[in-house]
């Protein structure tokens, strides 16, 4: 439900569908209220000028029929018609100048608003979103929303003004013909409302199909290596083709369901002209009206029905805009993380878990754990897969909020830190490194936009990536492709470490930084990590236990949400059965041979 102001829901307020839609738009973007109002005023005046030549035509017709048309009057009427067209052109230009930029401004504001809001959402909010879903919203669907202020709303104004202005005038001439001309309008609108309901369902189905197509495009391209490797290219392409076929059918269904209703709507209005001709002819033959009155009604009724008929196509725009607004509101209604305003004191930063509990939905991962991570020391977290190692790092970074207890950085609860203070204190290198589309230099300087070229190169050398960067076609100015696709996994890791080195934050979070790389890359990454950690507070997660044997402190998670033991490598080998088993499995994997797969698997159980 749309949020309420002063306890009143916008959707429950009075007004036509278009008025409600514009209220929702202005609610989301209050800064658009004034330019929309000015544009509406320009359109209203333009509409009045559009009717001016018809009024002059009626005067010419009257003078012609009664024999009073003179050269002087022709000149006056000609000048009046020219003035009407001039005024129409002037206010059309003023409207265009005001309304058309609103579309692009609206696009920009929606995207910035969604981007800012997504930045403040906890990571759990992204579990049900896909890249394709958001891409469809901020690209294809936004196009229809931008048509609202520059096409749909102006047409609505025109269709509203003409009946309001003409009705009193027509009634003053002949109430019988006036009622005949006006009656089809309220009779036609129930059909238009039914068309709106059909369009509403059809547009949502079409948008869902478009979203599915966008998601499959992203999935198909990003997973191409897996698709080809498992010979699923044809299967996956069939899924993509099926989604396209569904989108095609939904589009056709939308047309076939709405077109008959739109034709009925326009046919009812056309009947008004037929009725006017019949009734006018009867009254004329009976001597109740003059031929001037009859022709006046035929001319003005045609002009009155024209903008009303145009409401049919406009309704598809409004329904698409409403569906897009619903999705925008759904995203913006998700509760953002509330950050505090406290900062960290300069100097070393320790980390403290105090009775922390956390669960993904109903799956408890951490249960009331406490852990002190000393400043300027290396603390490793180990445990079976799924025991919560990566979760602990992400809770420190507040990607999620704890369900119970609290986490403190430098003695300050992370909930009370400002986002600038929290993320300014952290450098993170995760197993799945994401590089942004841009150059190598831009990716290394991502967290330090003011860094000089010399600073970037210094960090790259320390991270052991300068040599391979220097061999790239354009060196540091080489584009890395989407997600870093043009680089190997080890190269992406070292660039991520260079990025963290350049940031020079007091706390370093390393999650499987040497996983899934070859021995040569692992050695270079390990040297880069040694350069990164220095005298910082380091929290390290690694399945390869050989990489954490020198850690001052190792916390062992038992897989049930608890910390089984804390100590050094030597201490844990003597006192912790779980650590002994993990270490034994690691040694077994190092000596693993192809023919011994079954034996190692049995031993690992």
Secondary structure, 3 states (H helix, E strand, C coil): CCCEECCEEHHHCCCCHHHHHHHHHHHHCCCHHHHHHHHHHHHHHHHHHHHHHHHHHHHHHHHHHHCCCCHHHHHHHHHHHHHHHHHHHHHHHHHHHHHHHHHHHHHHHHHHHHHHHHHCCCHHHHCCCCHHHHHHHHHHHHHHHHHHHHHHHHHHHHHHHHHHHHHHHHHHHCHHHHHHHHHHHHHHHHHHHHHHHHHHHHHHHHHHHHHHHHHHHHHHHHCHHHHHHCCCHHHHHHHHHHHHHHHHHHHHHHHHHHHHHHHHHHHHHHHHHHHHHHHHHHHHHCCCCCHHHHHHHHHHHHHHHHHHHCHHHHHHHHHHHHHHHHHHHHHHCCCCCCCCCECCCCCCCCEEEEEEEEEECCEEEEEEEEEEECCCCEEEEEECCCCCHHHHHHHHCCCCCCCEEEEEECCEEHHHECHHHHHHCEEEECCCCCCCCCEHHHHHCCCCCCCCHHHHHHHHHHCCCHHHHHCCCCHHHCECCHHHCCCCHHHHHHHHHHHHHHHCCCEEEEECCCCCCCHHHHHHHHHHHHHHHCCCEEEEECCCHHHHCCCCEEEEECCCCCEEEEECHHHHHHHCHHHHHHHHHHHHHHCCCHHHHHHHHHHCC
